[in-house]
Amino acid sequence: MEYKVVQIYQVETRDPERGTCYYTSEVQVYALETVSWRSIGYIRLCFGCGNFGVYLNDKVHWLAGDGDGNESICFVDMQGEEWGQWISDRQDDEYSSHTFSTAPGFNKENCPNLRSLGVLGDHLYISFVPPLVYAFMGSSRDIAIGPVAVVSLLLGSMLQQELDPVKQKLEYQRLAFTATFFAGVTQILLGFLRLGFLIDFLSHAAIVGFMGGAAITISLQQLKGLLGIKKFTKKTDIVSVMRSVFAAVHHGWNWQTIVIGVSFLAFLLVAKYIGKKNKKYFWVPAIAPLISVILSTFFVFIFHAEKHDVQIVRHIDRGINPPSVREIYFSGEYLTKGFRIGAIAGLIALTEAVAIGRTFAAMKDYQLDGNREMVALGTMNIVGSMTSCYVATGSFSRSAVNYMAGCQTAVSNIVMSCVVLLTLELITPLFKYTPNAILASIIISAVIGLIDIEAMTLLYKIDKFDFVACMGAFLGVVFQSVEIGLLIAVAISFAKILLQVTRPRIAVLGKVPRTTVYRNIQQYPEATKVPGILIVRVDSAIYFSNSNYMRDRILRWLTDEEEILKETNQQKIQYLIVEMSPVTDIDTSGIHALEDLFKSLQKRNVELVLANPGTMVIDKLHASAFADMIGQDKIFLTVADAVMTFAPKMEP
C-alpha cells in the first residue's frame, strides 16, 4: 500500500524558560487506490519535546523518537501490521508533499524507541450487531445468528480470488463489506418480491454434498494453524493444499504447535462424542471450545511458547464494531465484484438459515414466515456491512445449543449480543496469548459434523440420481473450488428438474380385482387390462417441454399393445382412455399435442376418451374447442365410468 501526506499547517511554540521550540504539524494522509488517492484521515505531529507524538484522527496512535529532533519518523500502516518509514524533509520550517510506502524488512524491532499504543483495524464482530437486528425482525424463535463455516469459506474463497488478504488488506476488507452489503440487498429483494422459491433449486442431495466437501476444504485450510506452517497456499483444492503441507514437512512444521493442536482437537472430539451419546450432557460439547481456549492460552503464557515459534493471536482490538459505511464500494471496478460475490454468498446464507429455521419450527410446531425471514436476514447483513461485519446467517450449532438450553424466543440473540459486548470491552486483551492452533482445532471439530456419511448412504439406496448430484457437488468443492462445487450442485439440481419435467411418468392402468379401481399394472401385478381398451395415466402437468414426449410415449404404448394383441389373436384396441387426474395444468402446446394424438388415433380407428380432467384443464379444453372436437360424451368423471360406458359397445 502506498500513502501520501500533504502539509496543512505548522505551528511553532517557544518555551522561554527552557529556551526550546516545539513544532506541531498537521498533515493530511491519502491512500493510493488503483489510480486515485483517497483521504483516510490526518496526522498531527509534535516533535522537539522528547518524543514524537503521533495522532491519527485525534486518537493517539503511537509515540516514537529519540528526543534529539530526529526527523525520521517510524510508522505503522493503517492495518497495524506492516511497518514503514517516512522521512520528513524540513526546509525553513516548511514541509512539502511526500509519499511513503512500507519497506521490506522494516519492522517495529528496528524502529528506535517505538512504543505501540494501539493499532487500527477492522475486526469483524458478527456476533454483536446482526443478532440484535434479527431479534427484532425475524420470525424464528430458535435461530441463533453468527458466522457460519460454509458461508465464511465461500466468501473468503471468492474474495481471495480478487485480492490478497495480506498485501491488500484494506481493499480486501472493503470488498468484504461491499459483498456483505449486496448479500443483504439480495436477501431483501428475494423477500419483497417473494422469490424465495429460488433457493429450493438447491436440492437436499446437492446441499449434503456441498457441505461435506466444504467441511473437508475448511479442515484442510486449518492445517496451516494446526501444524504451525507459515508459508501456505492460497488455493483451496485438496491437491494444492496437500502439496503445500508436505512441502513444509522438514522446515515448516512446528512440533510444539502440533502437540497443542492435536491434543485439544482430541479433547474437543471426545466432548462432542459424549454430548452425542448422552443428551443429558449436551452442555459438554458446548463449553469444550471455551475450556480449550482458556487452558491453551494459560499454558502458552506460562511456558512462553511464542518464543518457540508457536503462533499466537497477539493483539485484538477492544471496543465495539467501528463504522464501515465509507468502506463500502459504491463505484469503481470492485462494485460489480462485490455484487457478484455478495449475491452468491447471500443465497447460500439464506438457504442455510431457512433450512435451520424450518427444522426447529417443525420440531416446536409453529409456522415460519419465509419472506419475513429473508427481509430480516437482508436487513441484518446490510446493517452488519456498515458496522464492520461480513455475511452472517443462522448457525445450526448455536441454534442447537439454544434449543437444548430451552430458549423459547429470539431474546436469546439479545442476551448473546450483550455477552459479546462485555467480551469486546473487557476480555479481549486476555486472548493475546491464544495459540492459532487451538482456533484451528475448534474449527476442524466443528466442521467434521458437516460430513454426513449416513445421508450420503441413504441417498445411494433411495435415488441414484440424487447420489450423483451429491457426489458431483462434493468432488467439485474438494478438487476444484467452492464456486465450482456450488455451480455443479445447481447444475445437477436443474438437470434433475428438467429431466422430470420433460420426461413425465406415463403408466398403463389395469383393473384391480373385485373393485372398480384402476391402478398401475407395474405397481399392482394382479391388476388386469380391459379387453379392447388401453388406459394410460399422465403423472404431470402437460406443458410445451413435455407435450411431444407425452404424445409419442402414448402412441408407442398403443403400438406395442397392438403388436402383442395381434400375435395372440386377441381383440384389437378400440378406445384409448387417458386418466388426467394428476394433470394439474395444460398449456397451448399441450392442447396441440392432444389434437395431434386425436388425429393419429382417428387414422387407427381408435377413439380418444378423457377421464377426470381438473377444473383448470377442462376450462382450457373448452376454450380451445378441443372438448367439442373429441365430443362431450368422451369426457368422464372416472375411468370406471368410461369403461362401463364403452365396454359393452366394443365389437368382438
C-alpha positions in Angstrom: 0.0 0.0 0.0 1.4 3.5 -0.9 0.4 6.6 1.1 0.9 10.3 0.6 1.0 13.1 3.2 0.4 16.7 2.5 1.3 19.6 4.8 -1.7 21.5 6.1 -0.2 23.8 8.8 2.7 24.0 11.2 2.6 25.9 14.5 5.7 27.0 16.4 5.5 27.2 20.1 8.5 28.5 22.1 9.3 27.8 25.8 11.1 30.9 27.2 12.1 29.2 30.4 13.8 26.2 28.7 14.8 28.1 25.5 13.3 25.3 23.3 10.9 25.3 20.5 8.0 22.9 19.8 6.6 22.3 16.5 3.1 21.0 15.9 2.2 20.0 12.4 -0.9 18.5 10.8 -0.7 16.6 7.5 -3.5 15.0 5.5 -3.0 11.3 4.8 -4.0 9.8 1.5 -4.0 6.2 0.4 -3.4 5.2 -3.2 -6.3 3.2 -4.6 -5.7 1.9 -8.1 -5.0 5.2 -9.9 -6.5 7.7 -7.4 -5.8 8.9 -3.9 -8.3 8.7 -1.1 -8.1 10.7 2.1 -8.0 8.4 5.1 -7.5 11.0 7.8 -4.9 13.3 9.2 -1.9 13.0 11.5 -0.7 15.6 13.9 3.0 15.5 14.7 4.6 17.1 17.7 8.4 16.9 17.9 11.2 18.6 19.7 9.6 17.7 23.1 11.4 14.4 23.8 9.1 12.1 21.7 7.2 12.4 18.6 3.5 12.3 19.5 1.6 11.0 16.6 -2.2 11.3 16.5 -4.5 9.8 13.8 -7.9 11.5 13.7 -7.4 12.9 17.2 -6.5 9.5 18.7 -3.1 8.8 20.0 -1.7 6.1 17.8 1.9 5.6 18.9 4.9 7.5 20.2 8.3 7.4 18.7 11.5 9.4 18.6 14.9 9.8 20.3 14.3 13.2 21.8 17.1 14.8 19.7 15.0 16.2 16.9 15.4 13.2 14.7 13.3 13.8 11.7 13.0 10.1 10.8 9.5 9.0 11.9 8.7 5.3 12.1 5.1 4.5 11.4 2.7 1.7 11.1 0.3 1.4 8.1 -3.5 1.7 8.6 -3.9 -2.0 9.4 -1.2 -2.1 12.1 0.8 -5.0 10.6 3.3 -3.7 8.1 5.8 -1.1 9.3 7.3 1.6 7.2 9.2 4.9 7.5 8.5 8.5 6.4 11.5 10.8 6.2 10.4 14.4 6.6 12.2 17.0 4.6 12.1 20.2 6.6 13.3 23.3 5.0 12.8 26.6 6.8 10.1 25.1 8.9 8.1 24.2 5.8 7.1 20.7 4.7 6.4 19.6 1.2 4.3 16.7 -0.1 5.8 13.3 0.4 5.0 9.7 -0.4 5.9 6.7 1.5 5.4 3.0 1.4 6.2 0.1 3.6 9.8 -1.1 3.3 10.8 -4.8 3.3 12.4 -5.8 6.5 11.4 -2.6 8.3 9.6 -3.6 11.5 9.0 -2.4 15.0 12.2 -4.0 16.3 14.4 -1.8 14.2 12.4 1.3 14.7 14.0 3.1 17.7 12.1 3.8 20.9 8.8 2.8 19.4 6.0 2.1 21.8 2.7 0.9 20.4 -0.4 2.4 22.0 -2.9 0.5 19.9 -3.4 -0.2 16.2 -6.2 0.5 13.8 -8.1 -2.5 12.4 -11.4 -3.7 11.2 -12.3 -6.8 13.2 -15.5 -8.5 12.2 -17.7 -8.7 15.3 -20.5 -10.6 13.7 -22.0 -11.9 17.0 -22.9 -8.4 18.3 -24.8 -6.2 15.8 -26.5 -8.8 13.4 -28.2 -10.8 16.3 -29.7 -7.6 17.7 -31.2 -6.7 14.3 -32.6 -10.2 13.8 -34.1 -10.4 17.3 -36.5 -7.6 16.4 -37.3 -8.6 12.8 -37.0 -12.4 12.4 -39.9 -14.8 12.8 -37.9 -17.8 14.1 -37.8 -18.3 17.9 -34.8 -20.6 17.8 -32.3 -19.4 15.2 -29.0 -18.1 16.7 -27.2 -15.6 14.4 -23.5 -15.7 13.8 -20.7 -16.7 11.4 -21.1 -20.0 9.7 -18.3 -22.2 8.3 -19.7 -22.8 4.9 -20.6 -19.1 4.2 -17.3 -17.9 5.7 -15.3 -20.3 3.5 -17.3 -19.4 0.4 -16.9 -15.7 1.0 -13.2 -16.0 1.8 -12.5 -18.1 -1.2 -14.2 -15.7 -3.6 -12.5 -12.6 -2.0 -9.1 -14.2 -2.2 -9.5 -14.7 -5.9 -9.8 -10.9 -6.3 -7.4 -9.5 -3.6 -4.6 -10.6 -1.5 -5.7 -10.5 2.2 -2.2 -9.7 3.4 -0.8 -7.3 0.9 -4.1 -5.7 0.1 -5.7 -6.0 3.5 -7.6 -2.7 3.4 -9.1 -3.3 0.0 -9.8 -6.9 1.0 -11.8 -5.8 4.0 -13.6 -3.1 1.9 -14.6 -5.7 -0.7 -15.8 -8.0 2.1 -18.1 -5.2 3.5 -19.3 -4.5 -0.1 -20.1 -8.2 -0.6 -22.0 -8.3 2.7 -24.0 -5.2 1.7 -25.1 -6.7 -1.5 -25.8 -10.1 0.1 -28.2 -8.2 2.3 -29.7 -6.4 -0.7 -30.2 -9.7 -2.5 -31.9 -11.3 0.5 -34.3 -8.3 1.0 -35.2 -8.3 -2.7 -36.0 -12.0 -2.6 -38.2 -11.3 0.4 -40.1 -8.3 -1.0 -40.5 -9.9 -4.5 -41.5 -13.3 -2.9 -38.8 -15.1 -4.8 -37.8 -17.4 -2.0 -38.6 -20.4 -4.1 -35.3 -19.9 -6.0 -33.3 -21.3 -3.0 -35.3 -24.5 -3.4 -33.4 -25.2 -6.6 -30.6 -26.4 -4.4 -31.8 -29.9 -3.6 -31.1 -31.7 -0.3 -28.7 -34.0 -2.1 -26.7 -31.2 -3.5 -26.5 -29.4 -0.1 -25.3 -32.6 1.6 -22.5 -33.0 -0.9 -21.7 -29.3 -1.0 -21.4 -29.1 2.8 -19.4 -32.3 3.0 -16.9 -31.0 0.5 -16.8 -27.6 2.2 -16.1 -29.3 5.6 -13.1 -31.1 4.1 -11.8 -28.0 2.4 -12.2 -26.0 5.6 -10.4 -28.7 7.6 -7.5 -28.8 5.1 -7.1 -25.0 5.3 -6.8 -25.3 9.1 -3.7 -27.5 8.7 -1.7 -24.2 8.4 -2.5 -23.3 12.0 -2.6 -26.9 13.3 0.9 -27.7 12.1 2.4 -24.2 12.6 3.1 -23.7 8.8 3.9 -20.1 7.9 4.0 -20.3 4.1 0.8 -21.8 2.9 -1.0 -21.9 -0.4 -4.0 -19.7 -1.0 -5.7 -22.3 -3.2 -8.4 -24.4 -1.6 -8.4 -27.6 -3.7 -7.1 -30.7 -1.9 -4.2 -31.3 -4.3 -2.7 -27.8 -3.8 -3.2 -27.9 -0.1 -1.6 -31.3 0.5 1.3 -30.3 -1.8 1.8 -27.2 0.4 1.6 -29.2 3.6 4.1 -31.9 2.6 6.5 -29.4 1.1 6.8 -27.9 4.6 7.5 -31.2 6.4 11.2 -30.7 7.0 11.4 -27.0 7.6 7.8 -25.6 8.2 6.2 -27.8 10.8 6.4 -26.8 14.5 6.2 -29.8 16.9 5.1 -27.6 19.8 2.2 -26.3 17.8 1.3 -29.8 16.7 1.2 -31.0 20.3 -1.1 -28.2 21.3 -3.4 -28.5 18.3 -3.7 -32.3 18.2 -4.2 -32.6 22.0 -7.1 -30.1 22.1 -8.6 -31.5 18.9 -8.8 -34.9 20.5 -10.4 -33.3 23.6 -13.0 -31.5 21.5 -13.9 -34.6 19.6 -14.3 -36.6 22.8 -16.5 -33.9 24.2 -18.6 -34.0 21.1 -18.9 -37.8 21.3 -20.1 -37.6 24.9 -22.7 -35.0 24.1 -23.9 -37.1 21.1 -24.1 -40.3 23.1 -25.9 -38.9 26.1 -28.3 -36.0 25.6 -28.1 -35.0 29.3 -24.5 -33.9 28.6 -25.4 -31.6 25.8 -23.5 -28.8 27.6 -20.2 -30.7 27.4 -19.5 -30.0 23.7 -20.9 -26.5 24.1 -18.4 -25.4 26.7 -15.5 -27.6 25.4 -14.2 -24.8 23.0 -14.2 -22.2 25.8 -12.3 -24.6 28.1 -9.8 -25.3 25.3 -9.1 -21.6 24.7 -8.7 -20.9 28.3 -6.3 -23.8 29.0 -4.2 -23.4 25.8 -3.9 -19.6 26.4 -2.8 -20.3 30.0 -0.2 -22.8 29.1 1.3 -20.7 26.3 1.5 -17.7 28.7 3.1 -19.7 31.5 5.7 -21.5 29.3 6.2 -18.6 26.8 5.6 -20.9 23.9 5.5 -18.0 21.5 9.3 -17.9 21.9 9.4 -21.4 20.3 7.7 -20.2 17.1 4.2 -21.1 18.4 2.0 -18.6 16.5 -0.4 -16.7 18.8 -3.3 -14.3 18.2 -1.3 -11.3 19.8 -3.3 -8.1 19.6 -7.1 -7.9 19.5 -8.8 -4.5 19.4 -11.1 -3.7 22.3 -14.4 -1.9 21.7 -17.5 -2.4 19.7 -17.7 -2.6 15.9 -16.2 0.5 14.2 -18.5 2.0 11.5 -17.6 1.0 7.9 -20.2 2.8 5.8 -17.4 4.7 4.0 -15.5 1.5 3.3 -18.2 0.0 1.0 -17.5 0.3 -2.7 -20.4 2.1 -4.4 -18.5 2.8 -7.6 -15.4 1.5 -9.4 -14.3 -1.9 -10.5 -14.9 -3.5 -7.1 -18.6 -2.7 -7.2 -19.6 -5.4 -9.7 -17.2 -7.9 -8.0 -18.8 -7.1 -4.6 -22.3 -7.6 -6.1 -21.4 -10.9 -7.7 -19.7 -12.3 -4.5 -22.5 -10.9 -2.3 -25.3 -12.4 -4.3 -23.8 -15.9 -4.2 -22.9 -15.7 -0.5 -26.3 -14.2 0.3 -28.2 -17.1 -1.4 -26.1 -19.8 0.4 -26.6 -18.0 3.7 -30.3 -17.7 3.1 -30.6 -21.4 2.2 -28.9 -22.4 5.4 -30.9 -20.1 7.6 -34.3 -21.0 6.1 -33.4 -24.7 6.4 -32.4 -24.4 10.1 -35.5 -22.2 10.8 -37.9 -24.7 9.2 -36.3 -27.6 11.1 -36.8 -26.1 14.5 -40.2 -24.7 13.6 -41.3 -28.2 12.7 -39.9 -29.5 16.0 -41.8 -26.9 18.0 -44.9 -26.9 15.8 -45.0 -23.2 14.7 -45.0 -21.6 11.3 -42.0 -19.8 9.8 -42.7 -16.8 7.6 -40.2 -17.3 4.8 -40.4 -13.9 3.2 -40.1 -12.2 6.6 -37.0 -14.2 7.3 -35.4 -13.0 4.1 -36.2 -9.4 4.9 -34.8 -9.8 8.4 -31.6 -11.6 7.2 -31.1 -9.0 4.5 -31.6 -6.0 6.8 -29.3 -7.7 9.3 -26.5 -8.0 6.8 -26.9 -4.5 5.4 -26.5 -3.1 8.9 -23.7 -5.5 9.5 -21.8 -4.3 6.4 -21.9 -0.8 7.9 -20.6 -2.0 11.3 -17.5 -4.0 10.1 -19.2 -7.4 9.8 -19.2 -9.9 7.0 -22.1 -12.1 6.0 -24.0 -13.6 9.0 -26.7 -16.2 9.0 -28.4 -18.8 11.1 -25.8 -21.1 12.8 -27.0 -24.7 13.3 -24.6 -25.4 16.2 -25.6 -22.2 18.1 -29.3 -22.8 17.3 -29.0 -26.4 18.6 -27.5 -25.1 21.8 -30.4 -22.6 22.1 -32.9 -25.4 21.6 -31.2 -27.8 24.1 -30.9 -25.0 26.7 -34.6 -24.3 26.5 -34.7 -20.9 24.8 -38.2 -20.0 23.7 -37.9 -16.7 21.9 -35.5 -14.6 19.9 -34.4 -12.8 23.1 -31.6 -15.3 23.2 -29.9 -13.4 20.4 -30.1 -10.2 22.5 -28.6 -12.0 25.5 -25.8 -13.3 23.3 -25.1 -9.8 21.9 -24.8 -8.4 25.4 -22.3 -11.1 26.4 -20.3 -10.4 23.3 -20.3 -6.7 24.1 -18.9 -7.4 27.5 -16.3 -9.6 26.0 -15.3 -7.0 23.4 -15.0 -4.3 26.1 -13.3 -6.3 28.9 -11.9 -9.6 27.9 -10.2 -9.3 24.5 -6.8 -8.5 26.0 -6.8 -11.9 27.7 -6.7 -13.6 24.3 -3.4 -12.2 23.3 -1.6 -15.5 24.0 -4.2 -17.7 22.5 -2.4 -20.1 20.0 -3.6 -20.2 16.5 -3.5 -24.0 16.7 -6.4 -24.0 19.2 -8.5 -21.9 16.8 -7.7 -24.4 14.0 -8.7 -27.3 16.3 -12.0 -25.7 17.2 -12.9 -25.1 13.5 -11.9 -28.7 12.5 -14.0 -30.2 15.3 -16.9 -28.0 14.3 -17.0 -28.8 10.6 -16.5 -32.5 10.9 -20.2 -32.8 11.7 -21.0 -31.4 8.2 -19.8 -34.6 6.6 -22.9 -36.7 6.7 -21.9 -40.2 5.7 -25.3 -41.6 6.7 -27.2 -39.2 4.5 -24.9 -40.0 1.5 -25.5 -43.7 2.0 -29.2 -43.2 2.2 -29.2 -41.2 -1.0 -27.4 -44.0 -2.7 -30.0 -46.5 -1.6 -33.1 -44.4 -2.4 -32.2 -42.4 -5.5 -29.1 -42.9 -7.6 -29.6 -39.6 -9.4 -29.6 -37.7 -6.0 -26.4 -39.6 -5.1 -24.8 -38.4 -8.4 -25.8 -34.8 -7.5 -24.4 -35.2 -4.0 -21.1 -36.6 -5.2 -20.8 -34.0 -8.0 -21.1 -31.2 -5.5 -18.7 -32.9 -3.1 -16.0 -33.6 -5.6 -16.3 -30.2 -7.2 -15.7 -28.5 -3.9 -12.8 -30.8 -2.8 -10.9 -30.9 -6.1 -11.6 -27.5 -7.6 -13.2 -24.7 -5.5 -16.2 -23.8 -3.6 -17.6 -21.9 -6.5 -17.2 -24.8 -8.9 -18.8 -27.2 -6.4 -21.7 -24.8 -6.0 -22.1 -24.5 -9.7 -22.1 -28.3 -10.1 -24.7 -28.6 -7.4 -27.0 -26.1 -9.0 -26.4 -27.5 -12.5 -27.3 -31.1 -11.4 -30.3 -29.9 -9.5 -31.6 -28.1 -12.6 -30.8 -31.1 -14.7 -32.9 -33.3 -12.5 -35.8 -30.8 -12.6 -35.6 -30.6 -16.4 -35.5 -34.4 -16.7 -38.5 -34.8 -14.6 -40.4 -32.1 -16.3 -39.5 -33.1 -19.9 -39.9 -36.8 -19.2 -43.1 -37.3 -17.1 -44.1 -40.7 -15.9 -46.8 -42.3 -18.0 -48.3 -45.5 -16.7 -50.6 -48.2 -18.1 -53.6 -48.9 -15.8 -55.4 -52.1 -15.1 -58.5 -53.0 -13.0 -57.8 -54.3 -9.5 -59.8 -57.5 -9.0 -63.2 -57.2 -7.2 -63.1 -53.4 -7.3 -63.8 -50.5 -9.7 -60.3 -49.1 -9.1 -57.7 -48.8 -11.9 -54.0 -48.7 -10.9 -50.6 -49.0 -12.5 -50.1 -52.6 -13.6 -46.4 -52.4 -12.7 -47.2 -51.5 -9.1 -50.1 -53.9 -8.9 -49.3 -57.0 -11.0 -52.7 -58.5 -10.2 -54.4 -55.7 -12.0 -55.9 -56.8 -15.3 -56.2 -54.9 -18.6 -59.7 -54.4 -20.1 -60.0 -56.1 -23.5 -60.2 -53.6 -26.3 -59.4 -50.6 -24.1 -55.9 -49.1 -23.4 -55.9 -47.0 -20.2 -52.9 -44.6 -19.6 -52.3 -42.1 -16.9 -50.1 -39.0 -17.3 -48.4 -38.1 -14.0 -47.6 -34.5 -14.7 -48.9 -31.2 -16.0 -48.7 -31.0 -19.8 -46.5 -28.2 -21.0 -44.5 -27.3 -24.0 -41.5 -29.0 -22.5 -43.1 -32.4 -22.3 -46.1 -32.4 -24.6 -44.4 -34.0 -27.6 -42.9 -36.7 -25.3 -46.3 -37.4 -23.8 -47.9 -37.8 -27.3 -45.1 -40.0 -28.6 -45.0 -42.1 -25.5 -48.7 -42.8 -25.6 -48.6 -43.8 -29.3 -45.7 -46.1 -28.5 -47.6 -47.8 -25.8 -50.5 -48.2 -28.2 -48.3 -49.6 -30.9 -46.7 -52.1 -28.6 -50.0 -53.2 -27.2 -51.5 -53.7 -30.7 -48.5 -55.9 -31.7 -48.9 -58.0 -28.6 -52.7 -58.4 -29.3 -52.0 -59.3 -33.0 -49.6 -62.0 -32.1 -52.1 -63.6 -29.6 -55.1 -63.1 -31.8 -56.9 -61.0 -29.2 -59.4 -58.2 -29.6 -57.8 -55.0 -31.0 -57.8 -51.7 -29.2 -60.8 -49.6 -29.9 -60.7 -47.0 -27.1 -57.8 -45.1 -25.5 -58.7 -43.7 -22.1 -56.4 -41.0 -20.7 -56.6 -40.6 -16.9 -55.9 -36.9 -16.3 -56.4 -36.5 -12.6 -52.7 -35.9 -12.0 -52.6 -33.3 -14.8 -52.8 -30.0 -12.8 -52.4 -27.7 -15.8 -52.0 -27.7 -19.6 -50.8 -25.0 -22.0 -51.4 -24.4 -25.7 -48.6 -26.8 -26.7 -50.2 -29.5 -24.6 -53.6 -28.9 -26.2 -51.9 -29.1 -29.7 -50.3 -32.4 -28.7 -53.7 -33.8 -27.7 -55.1 -32.7 -31.0 -52.2 -34.4 -32.8 -52.9 -37.5 -30.7 -56.6 -37.4 -31.6 -55.8 -37.2 -35.3 -53.3 -40.1 -35.1 -55.9 -42.2 -33.3 -58.5 -41.5 -35.9 -56.2 -43.0 -38.6 -56.0 -46.2 -36.5 -59.8 -46.2 -35.8 -59.2 -45.7 -32.1 -61.4 -43.3 -30.1 -59.8 -40.9 -27.5 -61.5 -40.7 -24.1 -60.6 -38.4 -21.2 -61.2 -39.2 -17.6 -61.3 -36.8 -14.7 -59.6 -33.7 -16.1 -59.2 -30.9 -13.4 -61.1 -27.6 -13.4 -58.3 -25.6 -14.9 -57.6 -28.2 -17.6 -61.3 -28.7 -18.6 -61.8 -24.9 -18.9 -58.8 -24.7 -21.3 -60.1 -27.6 -23.3 -63.5 -26.0 -23.7 -61.9 -22.6 -24.5 -59.7 -24.2 -27.2 -62.7 -26.2 -28.6 -60.8 -29.4 -28.1 -63.7 -30.8 -26.0 -66.0 -30.3 -28.9 -63.5 -31.9 -31.2 -63.5 -35.2 -29.4 -67.1 -34.8 -28.2 -68.6 -34.0 -24.9 -69.6 -37.6 -24.5 -65.9 -38.6 -24.5 -65.2 -36.8 -21.2 -65.9 -38.8 -17.9 -65.6 -38.3 -14.2 -63.8 -41.5 -13.6 -62.0 -44.3 -15.6 -64.6 -46.8 -14.3 -67.5 -44.7 -15.8 -65.7 -44.6 -19.1 -65.1 -48.4 -19.1 -68.7 -49.2 -18.1 -69.9 -46.9 -21.0 -67.8 -48.3 -23.8 -67.0 -51.9 -22.9 -70.5 -53.2 -24.0 -70.2 -51.3 -27.3 -67.0 -52.9 -28.4 -67.0 -55.1 -31.4 -66.0 -58.7 -30.8 
